[in-house]
Amino acid sequence: MEKYVGVKMVEKKFWRCTVCGDIHYGLAGPKLCPTCQQENVYVETDEEEAREIMGI
Amino acid sequence: MNEGEFIRICKEYAESKDFTLNPDKKFLKNVLSGIMTRQAAMGIRYCPCRLTTGDKESDCALLCPCYFQAQERWKTHDMCWCGLFVRK
């Protein structure tokens, strides 16, 4: 747990589920998508695409 | 996102999976050009080989890389729709 304290924002990235478009912000994409329940389907994306998908 | 960055992301996505970027450099260059053109025109990296509907929610499935493993083409031709990824 301690190694994650103070993780710099610059180290976090946006991740997109290739199946359902779920967006995650963190060090890595989740192994299991919480929305569509598929495994190993996240791909790194950029803030611009993430915002476009989220509509913000 | 520039092309180099997109290639890096694709390689990392393919790592430890049963597919890889198309080893045909000329073909790959053309597909990447299409993706980047789509990005420049629409602000987002849609598959260069498929038509968008205009509905953002359904077009989300066309973002590259897409979930091509569910496509018939993956099963029959060992590649995604536009040929960016091929089976190892």
Backbone of each chain as nested JSON, in Angstrom:
{
  "chains": [
    {"id": "A", "residues": [
      {"number": 1, "name": "MET", "atoms": {"N": [0.844, -1.197, 0.0], "CA": [0.0, 0.0, 0.0], "C": [0.878, 1.246, 0.0]}},
      {"number": 2, "name": "GLU", "atoms": {"N": [1.926, 1.241, 0.809], "CA": [2.754, 2.435, 0.957], "C": [3.355, 2.882, -0.372]}},
      {"number": 3, "name": "LYS", "atoms": {"N": [3.671, 1.926, -1.238], "CA": [4.322, 2.315, -2.483], "C": [3.392, 3.105, -3.393]}},
      {"number": 4, "name": "TYR", "atoms": {"N": [2.1, 3.074, -3.134], "CA": [1.156, 3.82, -3.962], "C": [0.82, 5.185, -3.381]}},
      {"number": 5, "name": "VAL", "atoms": {"N": [1.275, 5.421, -2.145], "CA": [0.999, 6.716, -1.536], "C": [1.839, 7.76, -2.244]}},
      {"number": 6, "name": "GLY", "atoms": {"N": [1.201, 8.811, -2.644], "CA": [1.939, 9.891, -3.285], "C": [2.277, 9.62, -4.737]}},
      {"number": 7, "name": "VAL", "atoms": {"N": [1.583, 8.662, -5.382], "CA": [1.834, 8.422, -6.804], "C": [1.508, 9.702, -7.549]}},
      {"number": 8, "name": "LYS", "atoms": {"N": [2.479, 10.134, -8.317], "CA": [2.279, 11.408, -9.008], "C": [1.211, 11.273, -10.089]}},
      {"number": 9, "name": "MET", "atoms": {"N": [0.475, 12.346, -10.24], "CA": [-0.565, 12.374, -11.268], "C": [0.022, 12.11, -12.644]}},
      {"number": 10, "name": "VAL", "atoms": {"N": [1.274, 12.523, -12.862], "CA": [1.872, 12.357, -14.184], "C": [2.099, 10.897, -14.524]}},
      {"number": 11, "name": "GLU", "atoms": {"N": [2.109, 10.031, -13.519], "CA": [2.329, 8.622, -13.781], "C": [1.041, 7.915, -14.165]}},
      {"number": 12, "name": "LYS", "atoms": {"N": [-0.1, 8.536, -13.86], "CA": [-1.379, 7.93, -14.192], "C": [-1.736, 8.248, -15.638]}},
      {"number": 13, "name": "LYS", "atoms": {"N": [-2.465, 7.309, -16.244], "CA": [-2.871, 7.478, -17.633], "C": [-4.342, 7.111, -17.765]}},
      {"number": 14, "name": "PHE", "atoms": {"N": [-4.874, 7.41, -18.937], "CA": [-6.24, 7.01, -19.243], "C": [-6.212, 5.669, -19.961]}},
      {"number": 15, "name": "TRP", "atoms": {"N": [-7.209, 4.851, -19.661], "CA": [-7.317, 3.536, -20.277], "C": [-8.75, 3.35, -20.765]}},
      {"number": 16, "name": "ARG", "atoms": {"N": [-8.906, 2.718, -21.919], "CA": [-10.234, 2.517, -22.509], "C": [-10.481, 1.03, -22.686]}},
      {"number": 17, "name": "CYS", "atoms": {"N": [-11.665, 0.592, -22.297], "CA": [-12.07, -0.79, -22.556], "C": [-12.428, -0.886, -24.036]}},
      {"number": 18, "name": "THR", "atoms": {"N": [-11.795, -1.804, -24.746], "CA": [-12.046, -1.928, -26.181], "C": [-13.411, -2.539, -26.478]}},
      {"number": 19, "name": "VAL", "atoms": {"N": [-14.037, -3.117, -25.461], "CA": [-15.338, -3.76, -25.678], "C": [-16.478, -2.763, -25.494]}},
      {"number": 20, "name": "CYS", "atoms": {"N": [-16.453, -2.058, -24.355], "CA": [-17.61, -1.201, -24.044], "C": [-17.286, 0.283, -23.925]}},
      {"number": 21, "name": "GLY", "atoms": {"N": [-16.011, 0.654, -24.046], "CA": [-15.666, 2.066, -23.973], "C": [-15.528, 2.621, -22.578]}},
      {"number": 22, "name": "ASP", "atoms": {"N": [-15.575, 1.762, -21.583], "CA": [-15.38, 2.196, -20.207], "C": [-14.023, 2.896, -20.094]}},
      {"number": 23, "name": "ILE", "atoms": {"N": [-13.978, 3.985, -19.352], "CA": [-12.737, 4.749, -19.192], "C": [-12.227, 4.602, -17.767]}},
      {"number": 24, "name": "HIS", "atoms": {"N": [-10.938, 4.354, -17.666], "CA": [-10.306, 4.217, -16.361], "C": [-9.116, 5.169, -16.309]}},
      {"number": 25, "name": "TYR", "atoms": {"N": [-8.849, 5.739, -15.168], "CA": [-7.688, 6.606, -14.989], "C": [-6.843, 6.01, -13.884]}},
      {"number": 26, "name": "GLY", "atoms": {"N": [-5.639, 5.585, -14.235], "CA": [-4.784, 4.974, -13.229], "C": [-3.459, 4.527, -13.817]}},
      {"number": 27, "name": "LEU", "atoms": {"N": [-2.724, 3.768, -13.034], "CA": [-1.399, 3.321, -13.48], "C": [-1.499, 2.265, -14.572]}},
      {"number": 28, "name": "ALA", "atoms": {"N": [-2.57, 1.499, -14.546], "CA": [-2.773, 0.447, -15.546], "C": [-4.263, 0.212, -15.734]}},
      {"number": 29, "name": "GLY", "atoms": {"N": [-4.613, -0.393, -16.866], "CA": [-6.011, -0.726, -17.096], "C": [-6.407, -1.885, -16.197]}},
      {"number": 30, "name": "PRO", "atoms": {"N": [-7.649, -1.913, -15.725], "CA": [-8.086, -3.027, -14.885], "C": [-8.028, -4.345, -15.653]}},
      {"number": 31, "name": "LYS", "atoms": {"N": [-7.728, -5.394, -14.944], "CA": [-7.708, -6.715, -15.589], "C": [-9.125, -7.107, -16.019]}},
      {"number": 32, "name": "LEU", "atoms": {"N": [-10.098, -6.737, -15.205], "CA": [-11.49, -7.062, -15.491], "C": [-12.281, -5.763, -15.632]}},
      {"number": 33, "name": "CYS", "atoms": {"N": [-12.949, -5.602, -16.738], "CA": [-13.757, -4.4, -16.925], "C": [-14.972, -4.483, -16.01]}},
      {"number": 34, "name": "PRO", "atoms": {"N": [-15.195, -3.466, -15.189], "CA": [-16.332, -3.52, -14.267], "C": [-17.677, -3.377, -14.967]}},
      {"number": 35, "name": "THR", "atoms": {"N": [-17.654, -2.923, -16.19], "CA": [-18.911, -2.707, -16.902], "C": [-19.321, -3.921, -17.729]}},
      {"number": 36, "name": "CYS", "atoms": {"N": [-18.396, -4.422, -18.539], "CA": [-18.762, -5.533, -19.415], "C": [-18.191, -6.871, -18.964]}},
      {"number": 37, "name": "GLN", "atoms": {"N": [-17.37, -6.842, -17.919], "CA": [-16.833, -8.071, -17.314], "C": [-15.907, -8.871, -18.223]}},
      {"number": 38, "name": "GLN", "atoms": {"N": [-15.319, -8.202, -19.203], "CA": [-14.351, -8.901, -20.039], "C": [-12.954, -8.689, -19.449]}},
      {"number": 39, "name": "GLU", "atoms": {"N": [-12.081, -9.665, -19.684], "CA": [-10.728, -9.579, -19.127], "C": [-9.709, -9.125, -20.152]}},
      {"number": 40, "name": "ASN", "atoms": {"N": [-8.726, -8.373, -19.694], "CA": [-7.581, -7.953, -20.513], "C": [-8.006, -7.242, -21.798]}},
      {"number": 41, "name": "VAL", "atoms": {"N": [-8.894, -6.315, -21.673], "CA": [-9.417, -5.607, -22.845], "C": [-9.141, -4.108, -22.823]}},
      {"number": 42, "name": "TYR", "atoms": {"N": [-8.384, -3.648, -21.843], "CA": [-8.092, -2.225, -21.758], "C": [-6.858, -1.872, -22.585]}},
      {"number": 43, "name": "VAL", "atoms": {"N": [-6.958, -0.728, -23.247], "CA": [-5.834, -0.2, -24.006], "C": [-5.602, 1.235, -23.552]}},
      {"number": 44, "name": "GLU", "atoms": {"N": [-4.335, 1.616, -23.526], "CA": [-4.026, 2.981, -23.119], "C": [-4.617, 3.967, -24.123]}},
      {"number": 45, "name": "THR", "atoms": {"N": [-5.076, 5.084, -23.626], "CA": [-5.57, 6.123, -24.511], "C": [-5.09, 7.463, -23.999]}},
      {"number": 46, "name": "ASP", "atoms": {"N": [-5.466, 8.519, -24.667], "CA": [-5.038, 9.837, -24.209], "C": [-6.227, 10.602, -23.64]}},
      {"number": 47, "name": "GLU", "atoms": {"N": [-5.908, 11.703, -23.003], "CA": [-6.951, 12.485, -22.333], "C": [-7.989, 12.971, -23.329]}},
      {"number": 48, "name": "GLU", "atoms": {"N": [-7.52, 13.327, -24.51], "CA": [-8.427, 13.864, -25.514], "C": [-9.492, 12.832, -25.896]}},
      {"number": 49, "name": "GLU", "atoms": {"N": [-9.046, 11.619, -26.148], "CA": [-10.002, 10.571, -26.514], "C": [-10.915, 10.246, -25.34]}},
      {"number": 50, "name": "ALA", "atoms": {"N": [-10.338, 10.207, -24.14], "CA": [-11.13, 9.897, -22.949], "C": [-12.24, 10.934, -22.774]}},
      {"number": 51, "name": "ARG", "atoms": {"N": [-11.887, 12.182, -22.954], "CA": [-12.882, 13.255, -22.799], "C": [-13.941, 13.167, -23.89]}},
      {"number": 52, "name": "GLU", "atoms": {"N": [-13.519, 12.823, -25.078], "CA": [-14.457, 12.694, -26.198], "C": [-15.462, 11.589, -25.906]}},
      {"number": 53, "name": "ILE", "atoms": {"N": [-14.98, 10.484, -25.383], "CA": [-15.852, 9.347, -25.056], "C": [-16.801, 9.711, -23.926]}},
      {"number": 54, "name": "MET", "atoms": {"N": [-16.266, 10.435, -22.948], "CA": [-17.1, 10.794, -21.795], "C": [-18.011, 11.967, -22.101]}},
      {"number": 55, "name": "GLY", "atoms": {"N": [-17.733, 12.64, -23.214], "CA": [-18.585, 13.77, -23.575], "C": [-18.335, 15.001, -22.73]}},
      {"number": 56, "name": "ILE", "atoms": {"N": [-17.099, 15.167, -22.287], "CA": [-16.775, 16.341, -21.454], "C": [-15.628, 17.131, -22.053]}}
    ]},
    {"id": "B", "residues": [
      {"number": 1, "name": "MET", "atoms": {"N": [-2.633, 12.723, -30.32], "CA": [-1.605, 11.683, -30.175], "C": [-0.92, 11.486, -31.518]}},
      {"number": 2, "name": "ASN", "atoms": {"N": [0.413, 11.433, -31.499], "CA": [1.118, 11.235, -32.767], "C": [1.243, 9.752, -33.095]}},
      {"number": 3, "name": "GLU", "atoms": {"N": [1.675, 9.478, -34.314], "CA": [1.722, 8.099, -34.798], "C": [2.662, 7.234, -33.969]}},
      {"number": 4, "name": "GLY", "atoms": {"N": [3.816, 7.779, -33.613], "CA": [4.784, 7.031, -32.808], "C": [4.213, 6.598, -31.478]}},
      {"number": 5, "name": "GLU", "atoms": {"N": [3.495, 7.503, -30.849], "CA": [2.871, 7.208, -29.561], "C": [1.793, 6.141, -29.732]}},
      {"number": 6, "name": "PHE", "atoms": {"N": [1.027, 6.24, -30.805], "CA": [-0.034, 5.269, -31.078], "C": [0.551, 3.876, -31.331]}},
      {"number": 7, "name": "ILE", "atoms": {"N": [1.655, 3.809, -32.051], "CA": [2.327, 2.525, -32.296], "C": [2.792, 1.915, -30.987]}},
      {"number": 8, "name": "ARG", "atoms": {"N": [3.348, 2.746, -30.113], "CA": [3.809, 2.27, -28.807], "C": [2.651, 1.658, -28.03]}},
      {"number": 9, "name": "ILE", "atoms": {"N": [1.534, 2.346, -28.018], "CA": [0.355, 1.864, -27.303], "C": [-0.135, 0.55, -27.89]}},
      {"number": 10, "name": "CYS", "atoms": {"N": [-0.139, 0.455, -29.207], "CA": [-0.597, -0.776, -29.874], "C": [0.322, -1.949, -29.546]}},
      {"number": 11, "name": "LYS", "atoms": {"N": [1.618, -1.688, -29.53], "CA": [2.585, -2.752, -29.217], "C": [2.401, -3.232, -27.782]}},
      {"number": 12, "name": "GLU", "atoms": {"N": [2.187, -2.289, -26.878], "CA": [1.999, -2.662, -25.48], "C": [0.684, -3.412, -25.289]}},
      {"number": 13, "name": "TYR", "atoms": {"N": [-0.318, -3.011, -26.03], "CA": [-1.62, -3.675, -25.958], "C": [-1.513, -5.12, -26.445]}},
      {"number": 14, "name": "ALA", "atoms": {"N": [-0.692, -5.318, -27.477], "CA": [-0.552, -6.645, -28.085], "C": [0.379, -7.565, -27.292]}},
      {"number": 15, "name": "GLU", "atoms": {"N": [1.219, -6.957, -26.471], "CA": [2.177, -7.732, -25.68], "C": [1.426, -8.753, -24.822]}},
      {"number": 16, "name": "SER", "atoms": {"N": [1.902, -9.94, -24.767], "CA": [1.329, -11.042, -23.985], "C": [-0.047, -11.477, -24.488]}},
      {"number": 17, "name": "LYS", "atoms": {"N": [-0.437, -11.023, -25.66], "CA": [-1.69, -11.49, -26.268], "C": [-1.352, -12.304, -27.519]}},
      {"number": 18, "name": "ASP", "atoms": {"N": [-2.372, -12.845, -28.16], "CA": [-2.123, -13.716, -29.32], "C": [-2.114, -12.963, -30.658]}},
      {"number": 19, "name": "PHE", "atoms": {"N": [-1.883, -11.659, -30.61], "CA": [-1.808, -10.903, -31.854], "C": [-0.661, -9.9, -31.782]}},
      {"number": 20, "name": "THR", "atoms": {"N": [-0.343, -9.317, -32.932], "CA": [0.739, -8.355, -33.021], "C": [0.415, -7.375, -34.145]}},
      {"number": 21, "name": "LEU", "atoms": {"N": [1.188, -6.306, -34.23], "CA": [1.005, -5.371, -35.333], "C": [1.356, -6.079, -36.632]}},
      {"number": 22, "name": "ASN", "atoms": {"N": [0.683, -5.75, -37.694], "CA": [0.938, -6.355, -38.989], "C": [2.408, -6.17, -39.36]}},
      {"number": 23, "name": "PRO", "atoms": {"N": [3.104, -7.271, -39.644], "CA": [4.532, -7.169, -39.946], "C": [4.821, -6.604, -41.335]}},
      {"number": 24, "name": "ASP", "atoms": {"N": [3.792, -6.503, -42.169], "CA": [3.964, -5.909, -43.502], "C": [4.074, -4.402, -43.319]}},
      {"number": 25, "name": "LYS", "atoms": {"N": [5.28, -3.881, -43.388], "CA": [5.553, -2.476, -43.073], "C": [4.796, -1.509, -43.977]}},
      {"number": 26, "name": "LYS", "atoms": {"N": [4.723, -1.842, -45.242], "CA": [4.056, -0.939, -46.19], "C": [2.558, -0.891, -45.892]}},
      {"number": 27, "name": "PHE", "atoms": {"N": [1.993, -2.05, -45.66], "CA": [0.57, -2.14, -45.349], "C": [0.289, -1.408, -44.041]}},
      {"number": 28, "name": "LEU", "atoms": {"N": [1.146, -1.644, -43.052], "CA": [0.978, -1.018, -41.744], "C": [1.025, 0.5, -41.864]}},
      {"number": 29, "name": "LYS", "atoms": {"N": [1.947, 0.975, -42.649], "CA": [2.085, 2.417, -42.853], "C": [0.797, 3.017, -43.419]}},
      {"number": 30, "name": "ASN", "atoms": {"N": [0.19, 2.303, -44.357], "CA": [-1.062, 2.788, -44.951], "C": [-2.199, 2.811, -43.942]}},
      {"number": 31, "name": "VAL", "atoms": {"N": [-2.296, 1.757, -43.147], "CA": [-3.367, 1.694, -42.147], "C": [-3.183, 2.801, -41.109]}},
      {"number": 32, "name": "LEU", "atoms": {"N": [-1.95, 2.968, -40.665], "CA": [-1.667, 4.014, -39.673], "C": [-1.981, 5.397, -40.232]}},
      {"number": 33, "name": "SER", "atoms": {"N": [-1.684, 5.578, -41.49], "CA": [-1.993, 6.85, -42.137], "C": [-3.501, 7.097, -42.104]}},
      {"number": 34, "name": "GLY", "atoms": {"N": [-4.253, 6.04, -42.344], "CA": [-5.713, 6.153, -42.305], "C": [-6.22, 6.496, -40.919]}},
      {"number": 35, "name": "ILE", "atoms": {"N": [-5.642, 5.894, -39.921], "CA": [-6.048, 6.154, -38.53], "C": [-5.732, 7.591, -38.153]}},
      {"number": 36, "name": "MET", "atoms": {"N": [-4.554, 8.035, -38.516], "CA": [-4.152, 9.405, -38.193], "C": [-4.998, 10.425, -38.968]}},
      {"number": 37, "name": "THR", "atoms": {"N": [-5.368, 10.068, -40.178], "CA": [-6.222, 10.954, -40.97], "C": [-7.588, 11.073, -40.306]}},
      {"number": 38, "name": "ARG", "atoms": {"N": [-8.081, 9.939, -39.833], "CA": [-9.373, 9.929, -39.121], "C": [-9.29, 10.791, -37.864]}},
      {"number": 39, "name": "GLN", "atoms": {"N": [-8.172, 10.692, -37.172], "CA": [-7.978, 11.48, -35.958], "C": [-7.971, 12.967, -36.286]}},
      {"number": 40, "name": "ALA", "atoms": {"N": [-7.276, 13.313, -37.357], "CA": [-7.18, 14.724, -37.741], "C": [-8.548, 15.273, -38.165]}},
      {"number": 41, "name": "ALA", "atoms": {"N": [-9.317, 14.435, -38.836], "CA": [-10.604, 14.891, -39.366], "C": [-11.713, 14.893, -38.324]}},
      {"number": 42, "name": "MET", "atoms": {"N": [-11.7, 13.874, -37.45], "CA": [-12.825, 13.713, -36.527], "C": [-12.434, 13.921, -35.065]}},
      {"number": 43, "name": "GLY", "atoms": {"N": [-11.132, 14.105, -34.832], "CA": [-10.685, 14.355, -33.465], "C": [-10.517, 13.106, -32.634]}},
      {"number": 44, "name": "ILE", "atoms": {"N": [-10.751, 11.937, -33.243], "CA": [-10.688, 10.69, -32.487], "C": [-10.299, 9.569, -33.453]}},
      {"number": 45, "name": "ARG", "atoms": {"N": [-9.631, 8.529, -32.933], "CA": [-9.07, 7.487, -33.805], "C": [-10.059, 6.357, -34.092]}},
      {"number": 46, "name": "TYR", "atoms": {"N": [-10.943, 6.599, -35.066], "CA": [-11.851, 5.551, -35.511], "C": [-11.125, 4.648, -36.488]}},
      {"number": 47, "name": "CYS", "atoms": {"N": [-11.613, 3.423, -36.627], "CA": [-11.081, 2.495, -37.617], "C": [-11.17, 3.151, -38.989]}},
      {"number": 48, "name": "PRO", "atoms": {"N": [-10.065, 3.101, -39.754], "CA": [-10.078, 3.786, -41.056], "C": [-10.898, 3.042, -42.106]}},
      {"number": 49, "name": "CYS", "atoms": {"N": [-11.313, 1.821, -41.755], "CA": [-11.991, 0.992, -42.745], "C": [-13.487, 0.82, -42.489]}},
      {"number": 50, "name": "ARG", "atoms": {"N": [-14.01, 1.548, -41.523], "CA": [-15.436, 1.406, -41.248], "C": [-16.111, 2.768, -41.155]}},
      {"number": 51, "name": "LEU", "atoms": {"N": [-17.389, 2.781, -41.487], "CA": [-18.143, 4.037, -41.471], "C": [-18.736, 4.293, -40.093]}},
      {"number": 52, "name": "THR", "atoms": {"N": [-18.62, 5.525, -39.652], "CA": [-19.254, 5.89, -38.389], "C": [-20.714, 6.249, -38.657]}},
      {"number": 53, "name": "THR", "atoms": {"N": [-21.532, 6.104, -37.618], "CA": [-22.965, 6.361, -37.775], "C": [-23.33, 7.785, -37.36]}},
      {"number": 54, "name": "GLY", "atoms": {"N": [-22.453, 8.39, -36.562], "CA": [-22.772, 9.706, -36.029], "C": [-23.258, 9.62, -34.597]}},
      {"number": 55, "name": "ASP", "atoms": {"N": [-23.627, 8.397, -34.184], "CA": [-24.056, 8.184, -32.806], "C": [-22.814, 7.8, -31.993]}},
      {"number": 56, "name": "LYS", "atoms": {"N": [-22.416, 8.712, -31.088], "CA": [-21.16, 8.508, -30.363], "C": [-21.111, 7.203, -29.589]}},
      {"number": 57, "name": "GLU", "atoms": {"N": [-22.243, 6.818, -29.046], "CA": [-22.233, 5.63, -28.209], "C": [-21.975, 4.369, -29.04]}},
      {"number": 58, "name": "SER", "atoms": {"N": [-22.637, 4.259, -30.157], "CA": [-22.422, 3.061, -30.981], "C": [-21.104, 3.136, -31.737]}},
      {"number": 59, "name": "ASP", "atoms": {"N": [-20.662, 4.354, -32.064], "CA": [-19.386, 4.513, -32.773], "C": [-18.198, 4.216, -31.871]}},
      {"number": 60, "name": "CYS", "atoms": {"N": [-18.447, 4.166, -30.584], "CA": [-17.392, 3.84, -29.626], "C": [-16.766, 2.489, -29.957]}},
      {"number": 61, "name": "ALA", "atoms": {"N": [-17.563, 1.591, -30.524], "CA": [-17.056, 0.27, -30.879], "C": [-16.107, 0.319, -32.062]}},
      {"number": 62, "name": "LEU", "atoms": {"N": [-16.042, 1.464, -32.73], "CA": [-15.172, 1.608, -33.896], "C": [-13.849, 2.281, -33.565]}},
      {"number": 63, "name": "LEU", "atoms": {"N": [-13.657, 2.625, -32.294], "CA": [-12.403, 3.252, -31.903], "C": [-11.276, 2.245, -32.043]}},
      {"number": 64, "name": "CYS", "atoms": {"N": [-10.143, 2.741, -32.512], "CA": [-9.007, 1.855, -32.719], "C": [-8.028, 1.974, -31.548]}},
      {"number": 65, "name": "PRO", "atoms": {"N": [-7.573, 0.9, -30.977], "CA": [-7.916, -0.488, -31.274], "C": [-9.321, -0.853, -30.803]}},
      {"number": 66, "name": "CYS", "atoms": {"N": [-10.0, -1.624, -31.628], "CA": [-11.349, -2.069, -31.28], "C": [-11.27, -3.488, -30.713]}},
      {"number": 67, "name": "TYR", "atoms": {"N": [-12.411, -4.037, -30.334], "CA": [-12.461, -5.401, -29.831], "C": [-12.66, -6.335, -31.027]}},
      {"number": 68, "name": "PHE", "atoms": {"N": [-11.608, -6.445, -31.831], "CA": [-11.698, -7.188, -33.08], "C": [-11.807, -8.701, -32.86]}},
      {"number": 69, "name": "GLN", "atoms": {"N": [-11.481, -9.146, -31.645], "CA": [-11.543, -10.585, -31.354], "C": [-12.962, -11.125, -31.497]}},
      {"number": 70, "name": "ALA", "atoms": {"N": [-13.938, -10.235, -31.459], "CA": [-15.329, -10.671, -31.596], "C": [-15.784, -10.69, -33.054]}},
      {"number": 71, "name": "GLN", "atoms": {"N": [-14.943, -10.213, -33.942], "CA": [-15.341, -10.116, -35.339], "C": [-15.124, -11.43, -36.073]}},
      {"number": 72, "name": "GLU", "atoms": {"N": [-15.951, -11.647, -37.067], "CA": [-15.845, -12.855, -37.89], "C": [-14.501, -12.876, -38.618]}},
      {"number": 73, "name": "ARG", "atoms": {"N": [-14.061, -11.681, -39.038], "CA": [-12.804, -11.572, -39.786], "C": [-11.621, -12.091, -38.965]}},
      {"number": 74, "name": "TRP", "atoms": {"N": [-11.642, -11.907, -37.678], "CA": [-10.574, -12.388, -36.819], "C": [-10.54, -13.915, -36.855]}},
      {"number": 75, "name": "LYS", "atoms": {"N": [-11.721, -14.488, -36.866], "CA": [-11.819, -15.951, -36.849], "C": [-11.45, -16.567, -38.207]}},
      {"number": 76, "name": "THR", "atoms": {"N": [-11.772, -15.87, -39.273], "CA": [-11.551, -16.462, -40.599], "C": [-10.235, -16.045, -41.254]}},
      {"number": 77, "name": "HIS", "atoms": {"N": [-9.764, -14.821, -40.927], "CA": [-8.574, -14.298, -41.59], "C": [-7.42, -13.977, -40.637]}},
      {"number": 78, "name": "ASP", "atoms": {"N": [-7.616, -14.236, -39.352], "CA": [-6.551, -13.989, -38.368], "C": [-6.077, -12.544, -38.371]}},
      {"number": 79, "name": "MET", "atoms": {"N": [-6.969, -11.616, -38.652], "CA": [-6.597, -10.215, -38.593], "C": [-7.823, -9.379, -38.24]}},
      {"number": 80, "name": "CYS", "atoms": {"N": [-7.566, -8.166, -37.752], "CA": [-8.687, -7.272, -37.456], "C": [-9.205, -6.719, -38.783]}},
      {"number": 81, "name": "TRP", "atoms": {"N": [-10.286, -5.96, -38.71], "CA": [-10.982, -5.526, -39.919], "C": [-10.075, -4.774, -40.893]}},
      {"number": 82, "name": "CYS", "atoms": {"N": [-9.24, -3.872, -40.364], "CA": [-8.399, -3.064, -41.254], "C": [-7.004, -3.652, -41.432]}},
      {"number": 83, "name": "GLY", "atoms": {"N": [-6.683, -4.709, -40.7], "CA": [-5.391, -5.346, -40.857], "C": [-4.279, -4.766, -40.0]}},
      {"number": 84, "name": "LEU", "atoms": {"N": [-4.646, -3.913, -39.048], "CA": [-3.62, -3.349, -38.164], "C": [-2.997, -4.453, -37.307]}},
      {"number": 85, "name": "PHE", "atoms": {"N": [-3.858, -5.328, -36.786], "CA": [-3.389, -6.424, -35.949], "C": [-3.601, -7.753, -36.66]}},
      {"number": 86, "name": "VAL", "atoms": {"N": [-2.626, -8.641, -36.509], "CA": [-2.726, -9.983, -37.07], "C": [-2.374, -10.991, -35.987]}},
      {"number": 87, "name": "ARG", "atoms": {"N": [-2.87, -12.206, -36.173], "CA": [-2.598, -13.251, -35.185], "C": [-1.116, -13.605, -35.241]}},
      {"number": 88, "name": "LYS", "atoms": {"N": [-0.523, -13.89, -34.077], "CA": [0.9, -14.242, -34.02], "C": [1.107, -15.617, -34.638]}}
    ]}
  ]
}
